[in-house]
């Protein structure tokens, strides 16, 4: 289901004509190759990922997840995940987070329709932060802004 959803997203629901691939921290468009990379990553995550997921939550029950646009490389938002929300994200292919204020899971875009379809998930070197690259539908911020990071500090 995860791979099918990403294929539909990247193809607008039709045939596979254009795909995404990675270039370091940025996503860029190319043709052909990404489907194989995506299949490999999904298989790797499902086999080796379970152990890595357990390691992520050894220090704390919540970890920050940085959400990045696969189209532009822009950071869209920061949210927190617990083990259950990460597992739901991997299982469904859409972002799920843990709300610290409401003490419950939430599916990004469940009420607004501004969902985030997951393309890749990477853990950092310390196993305490995630970078999740997504195809964003609509604005990412609850204010209606494309990104939550629009307040200039310096």
N, C-alpha and C positions, 0 to 999 in steps of 0.2 A: 504494500500500500504506500509506504514512504516513497519509494522510487517512482511509482506511478504518479503520485501527486506532484512530485518535482518535475517529472517529464511533462505533465499537463501544464504546469505553471510556466515552464520555460518555453513551451510550444504554443501557448495560448489555447491549449486543449486539443490541438490538432497534430499533424505529423511532425516528426523530429527533423527540423531543418536548421535550427540554430541552437547552440548550447553555450553554457558558461563553463569556464575553467578558471583555475586559480593562477595568480601571479603574485606570490608573496602574500601580503595582507590585502591586496586589491583583487577584485574580480574583473575579468574582461571577457569579451565575447570572441568566440572562435567557432569553428564547425567541426563536428564529428567526434572528437576524442573524449569529450567530457563524460559521456554516458558510461564508458568503461571505467573512468576514474570514480564516478559516483557509485557504480556497482561495487567496486573494490572498497571504497570507503565505508559503505553501508555494511558490507560483509565483515570488514575489519572491526567496525564499531560493535557489531552484534557479537562477534566472537571474543575479541580482546577487551571490548569496551566495558563489559560488566565489571571486570576487575578494576579498571581505571575509575569507573563511576564510584565504586566503593571507596577507593583511595581519596577521591575528591572530598568526601564528607567525614574523613577521620579527624580533622582539626576542628571543624565547625559544622553544624547542621544546615547552615545557609552559606551559599557562596555567591559572589557577584557574577552576573552574566552581562557582558558587553555585547550589544546587538549592533551589527554593522550591515549596511546595504551592500549586496553583491554587485549592484549596478554601478555604484559610485565610490564605494569604500568609506563613505561617511558613517560616523558613529551616530546611530539613531536614538539609542536609549541605553539605560543601565537598569537592570532589575535583579532580583535575587531568586535563586533556585534552591530548592531542597532536593533530596534524592528522588522523591516521588515526581516532582515537576520535571526534572531532567528525564526520567524514564518515560513520562507521558510525552515529552517533546520528541524523544527518539522514536517512540512507538507510533505517534500520529503524524510526525513531520511538520507540526506547527508548534510555535512557542507556547509554553506553559510556565508560569512563574509562581512564586510564593509571596503572598502579600503579608508584609510584616505588620501593617496596621490592622488588617482584618483577620489575620492568622488563618488564612485559607489559600488554596490553590486558585489561580485565575488563568484563563485562556485569553491571551492577547487578541483583541478584536472580537470577542464573543458577543459583545453588545453593539459595538460600532461597525463591525464588518471589516475593520482595518487589520486584517490578519497578517502574520509573518510566516511564510513558508520557508522552512529550514533547508539550506543548501549544504552547510557544513558546520561542524562543531569542533572546536579545538580547545584543549586545556593548556594552561600556561606551565612554565617550568617548575613552579612550586606546588602545582596541583591544588590551587585555591581560587582560581578565576577561570571563567570560560569566555571564549570569543565565539559568538554564533553569527554566521553569515546568513542573511535571509533575503528573500524576495518580498519586499514590503508592499502591501496593498493600502493605498491611502496614506494619510499622515500617521507617524509613529507616536506622536505626543498627544496626550489627552486634551491639550489646549488647541489642537488643530494644526499645530506646526509640524512640518515634515520631520524634524528632529527635536528631541527634548533639549538639545544643547544650542540654544539661541541667545542666551544672556551673556553678553560680552563682559568679561571681568577685567581683562587687560588688553 
